[in-house]
């Protein structure tokens, strides 16, 4: 889980994804404790302390790695409208300037 993806945090069909500058995108699988939150129409991702780590529209660097669906052991299945590829989010999340 030592890869890095850089791109814009986007919401597609209700799914949070990172879209890189080439148009590729991955569905983000967040660790326990992270959750989406909407405030004044802006979707944010909160960490386990309630701090916003990123908002839709932010450019971010996210550590982790791409994983096959068989690797995911989720309590709730992913919605059908949130297709792969899947990115398992690691410990590193940073907002960056748009390239």
HELIX and SHEET records of a PDB file:
HELIX    1   1 UNK A   69  UNK A   71  5                                   3    
SHEET    1   A 6 UNK A   3  UNK A  12  0                                        
SHEET    2   A 6 UNK A  15  UNK A  19 -1                                        
SHEET    3   A 6 UNK A  25  UNK A  29 -1                                        
SHEET    4   A 6 UNK A  86  UNK A  96  1                                        
SHEET    5   A 6 UNK A  59  UNK A  67 -1                                        
SHEET    6   A 6 UNK A   3  UNK A  12 -1                                        
SHEET    1   B 3 UNK A  35  UNK A  39  0                                        
SHEET    2   B 3 UNK A  42  UNK A  46 -1                                        
SHEET    3   B 3 UNK A  52  UNK A  55 -1                                        
END                                                                             
